[in-house]
Amino acid sequence: MESIERAIRNAFAKSDAHNPATRQRIYEAAWGAHERALTANAALSEDQKQQRRQKIKDAISEIEAEFKSVSVANAKREPSLGAPDLSDPVLGEGAYEAGPALDNADIRSTSKKKKRGSADLGYEAGVSRKDRKKKRRSPLISVGIPVMVIVILGLIGFSLYNSFADFTRGNGSSPLLTDNRMAPIKEGEDPEGRTWINIFTPTEATRMSVQGGATAEIMREGTNSFARVLSKGPNDSVTFDVGEGVLNQLIGKKATFDIVARSDDGKPTQMSVNCDFAGLGDCGRRRYDVRDSVSDFLFDQDFQAGHSAGRAGKITINSDLSGAGKPVDIFAIRVTTAAE
């Protein structure tokens, strides 16, 4: 959540952060982008999504509390003769009103209220209140404020886009993708501090083989490369070798396997995954619904101590269990172990 908090604070630095209405718009934009990211990330459970929602609520509440405490401190320091004059000659009477309270149940439900008030310059000696002309609002302010808000919202959206690895994948934070690129990151660059071992990357096509009528082809999209695998029937599959040395590193540990993949041309498909870990057992048959956004498909496997692989293993993928021949793009297959 540090990246979200940093994005909100960066937006405040480039805007009138002391205006409650401006802060509210920035909070709502951050929440909306976060919700879209959670919705698109099928790898997260509902409990994990709720935990992430609570974290962003806590971060927003903490930021808002900082602004309110500063406002109260400033109000105590200012001298006053009688009732304080909270009107502003440019922004109107509502410019210094306290901001709306955050609704921790759902920040998106906060209604947007108009805060514009008529400008009141207070009493002027020798001048009748009726005869005073209303101060005209500067055209630069009328045009500049909406433009500034749009720019701020764009910066927040871009920051959140990078924070969640990319919005083509939906705002999941993948350990294998960096910024808004789909290319796998290098080993040791995981933002959560985990060490990943490569099982397959598109640069290692020799670790890939086909069975039956399946096809596999290394393709490029801009600077990104991937393996497009296609199964025409239930017996057509593509196999990825898991080296014996890799398996021996997993003995006596709980491992997490990650297949980074997407479907092609916006056509969702159901992919099956089978594993043969030689003398260390197998992972059974697993099914995943794959959509056209690059996503992480994870599964855990416990490897008992006292056993030996004895040979290399393999991970077998069928791209379409329906038999319609829909392809799946594989960007990487990796494995990591739980921290000891």
Summary of the structure (lengths in Angstrom):
residues: 340
radius of gyration: 27.9
end to end distance: 24.4
largest distance: 100.2
contacts: 1007
relative contact order: 0.13
helix: 32%
strand: 25%
